Amino acid sequence: MRVAAVLVAAGRGERFGHELPKAFVSLAGRPLVLRAAEALFAAPEVTCIVPVVPGDGLERFRALVAEFGESPCLAAPVAGGAERQDSVAAGLEALPADFDLVAVHDAARPLVRPEAVSRVVAAAARAGAAILATPVGDTLKRVADGRIVETPERSAFWAAQTPQVFRVELLREALAKAQAAGLRATDDAALVERLGAAVHVVEGDSDNLKLTHAEDLAVAERILARREETGA
């Protein structure tokens, strides 16, 4: 099966507290979006990446690629939409027609390991839809009006990550039906679930963290330094 990726990098990242769009912020000398792209490139299954960036950031992205080096796998950037779903749809629309699977990945997760990408791609090739996720370690509380109303059994809960990998036509259908119904979701798997399709879970790594706040950069830098020291 041929596998492409949509790299979602169009968010403004207001919580990140930086003048640049979050995906363009540097992590240990390289922009987050390019670090995320490199991790995807390193998975041998992925042969095309469509970056989705802010509409006013297309030229900046091209300049970054020229500065840090081009890759034959990196397609021309496309402008994202008002919300994440719109950006995923724009990236999907730009995919060449001959791909079977698409891996949707957030540029805010630049530390994903290539072997994790390969695992989730293999699961999606078998099942049609699969995501990376990790078991929740904290005790969860359901809260209403500032009071705990339930303590659910945490063993049933996993924290979703990206990449999330789907048959291309399955994700197209999920996005189209969500658009028609005015539905919004915080990840792509939720839209596919609404079709009644089974989405399989592949255990990811705890260091595939999403960089949401400025202090997360320091955590990511420590992870990179540890990887360089240990080679793992």
Beta strands, then each sheet from edge to edge (+ up, - down):
strand 1: 3-8
strand 2: 26-27
strand 3: 30-31
strand 4: 46-53
strand 5: 78-79
strand 6: 101-106
strand 7: 129-135
strand 8: 142-144
strand 9: 147-150
strand 10: 158-167
strand 11: 200-203
sheet 1: 5+ 4+ 1+ 6+ 10- 7+ 11+
sheet 2: 2+ 3-
sheet 3: 8+ 9-
end
